[in-house]
Amino acid sequence: AYLAERLGAPAWTDNDATCAAGAELAFGAGRGLRSFLLLTVGTGIGGGLVLGGRVWRGVRGFAGEIGHVSIDPEGPPCPCGARGCLEQYAAGPAIVRAWKAGAGARAGDADSPAEVAHLARAGDPAALEAFAGAGRALGQALGGVLNLLDIEAFVLGGGVAEAGEMLIGSVRS
């Protein structure tokens, strides 16, 4: 109401991934699709769901939030209170942790997924495995979504998704 009054135009707020799904539906990779899940893969993992050609928010507005789906109930604790959430395996901080564990690295060696992606492009085995592991976790979760909803596509965005085939190849397999 505050923004609408000051701008003299309709205004509202919503979850960033839900808004991104609406934007992709109207203007981007989702044009012409009736169903897809948009994933934002960055510091966390968010999701926006489109069903029947419309953004589907769910009963409480959290439809599509795949980052907090547990893929391993015995896995690492997540700030949401659950264990083994997808974010703990495939978001940017998880990729950095996996690389550091595999490389025996120290803090400061590479502290961002972009730095780990640079190492992977240079052939660093631990960096390549960190992205492969993240891709396998994403693939496992997306396979479940596909079996449940039979959607047409997944649309990936966010900083980590910019790693391209290093991540996407493992998702596909």
N, C-alpha and C positions, 0 to 999 in steps of 0.2 A: 504494500500500500504506500509506503514511504517513497519508493522509487517511482511508482506509477504517478503519484501526485506531483512529484518534482519534475519528472520527465514529460508529463502529459501524454503518456503512452502506456499500454499494458506492460506490466513487469511482474516477474515471479522468480523464485529461486528453486533450485532442485539439486540433486546429487550430480557431481561433475560427469560421471560416466553415463548417467541417464540422459543428461543434456547432450553429451557427445554422440550417443546412439541416435537421438533425435536429429542432430545435425547431419550425421552420416546418412540417415534415412532420407532427409530432404535434399541434401546437397552433395553427398560423397559416395563412398563405396557401397552404401546400402540402397542407393536409388534403384528402383525396380525390383527390390527383394521384398518378400512378404514376411520373412522371418530371419533373424540373425541375432547373435550375441556379440556385442562390442566389448572388448577387454582393453582396459588401460593397464599396461604393465610398466611399472616404474618403481617408486619407493614402496608402493603397495600394489595390490591388484584389485581393480574395480571392474564393474560390469554394468552394461545397460542392455536390456532385452527388448527386442522388437518381435511381436507376434501379430499375425493378421494385418500387417502393414501399419501397425500403430505401436508406439512406445508402450510397453507393458510395465507399469510401476509396481504392481502387486498390491496386496491389501494394506500394507504399512509403508509402501514406497521403497522397498528394498529388493525388488525382483532383479535378478541378474548379478547379485553381489557374490560372485564366485570365489573371490579371494579368501573368504572365510569358510569355504567348504573344506572339511577335514579329509585329507587323502591318506592320513595315517594317524589313527587315534592314539598311538603310542609315541607320536612324533614330538618335536620340540614345542614348548608352550608358546602360545600366541598372545599378544596383548589383549585380544578380544576375550580371553578366558578359556578358549578351546585349545586343543593340542593338534599338531600336524596339519594346520591350515595350509592351503595352497601357497599363500604368501610366504610361508616359512621355507618354501622350496624354490619358488620361481620369481619372486620380486627382486629388485635390485640389491638390497642388503643381503639376501640369501645367496645371490650369485657371488658377491664379494666374499662372504663367509666361506662358501664352498671353495673358492679359489685359494683363499688364505690357508684353509685346512689342507688342501691338496698340494700346495706349493711350499708349505712350511713358512709362509711369509710373515713378516712383521707389519705392525701398523705403520702406515705411511708408504708401503711398497706400492699398493694400488688400493685406493679407498673408494672408488666409484665403479659402477658397472661399465661406464664408458672406458675407464682405464683398463678394466679386465677385458673388455671387448678388443681394445687395441692390442693387448698381449695375445689374445686368441688369434687375431688376424696375423700376428707375427709367428704363430705356430706354438705358443706356450701350451704344453699338454694339460696342465692343471686348469688353465683358463678355458681351453676347449671343453674339458670335462665339466667345468662349472656351468657352461651354457648348455651342454648336452643334458645334464641332470635337470636343469630348470625346464628345458624343453620336454623331457620325459614326464615331469610332474604336470606341466600344462597339458600335454597330450592325454594323460590319464584322466584329468578332470574334464577336458573337453569331450573326450570319448563318452563319458557319463552323461554330459549335457546332450550330446547328439542322440544317444540311445533314449533319453528321457523325452526330449522335445522334438526330435526329427526336424531340426531347423535347416535352412538352406546354406548358411555360411557363418563363419566367425570373422570378425573384423578386429585386427590387432592394432593398437596404438600405444603411445607412451614411450618414454625414453629407452626402456630396455628393449622394446620391440624393434627399435632402430638397429639392433645388432643383426637384424635380417636373418639370413639363412643359417647362421650359427645357432640361432634359437629355433627358427621355424622348421629346419630340417628334422630336428629331434621331435618336435610336436607332430609333424606328419608321420614319422615312423611309429 
